[in-house]
Amino acid sequence: MGDWNYGSMDNDCALDWVAEFVEKPILDAIERTLRDFSAASGSDDILKSEAEAAVALLVDLTATPSSMKNSKLDFKYNAAQRGLFKLAEEAVNKLRNDENWLAEWNAPEQKLQVLNELLVQLESR
């Protein structure tokens, strides 16, 4: 079977299930959102917000593996294999360079600071 310990997540079948039915759909959604944003040329504010959320989620999911009691989710390897860090950096830079969108915020400098922090977190991957 591929068991290597007695814990609920200490076997290959359990980890395969997590990879296929938990990690894959989340990474698929992040990738689809970032690719859609990359291809967009208009001023769709919803897509911009979704892309920023996708980047933030990617950063969180690829940080130090979670400290859950029964499992440790670590999306970093699969995200790197898909090229999601590069897509995410491109998305953040596209947002940072969108002066019209930034100007719509009450405090554009604060929004830019949030984007800069995301970029730093991505670059540390």
Number of C-alpha atoms within 10 A of each C-alpha: 6 9 12 10 9 8 10 10 18 15 15 13 13 14 17 13 13 15 16 10 11 13 18 16 12 16 20 13 12 24 23 14 23 27 16 15 23 17 9 12 8 8 11 11 10 9 17 22 13 16 25 22 15 22 27 19 15 22 21 16 19 20 17 13 14 13 9 8 6 10 16 13 19 17 21 19 9 15 21 13 9 13 11 20 22 14 19 27 19 16 24 26 14 14 21 18 12 12 11 11 15 17 12 9 12 9 10 15 12 12 16 17 12 14 20 15 13 18 22 11 15 20 11 8 11
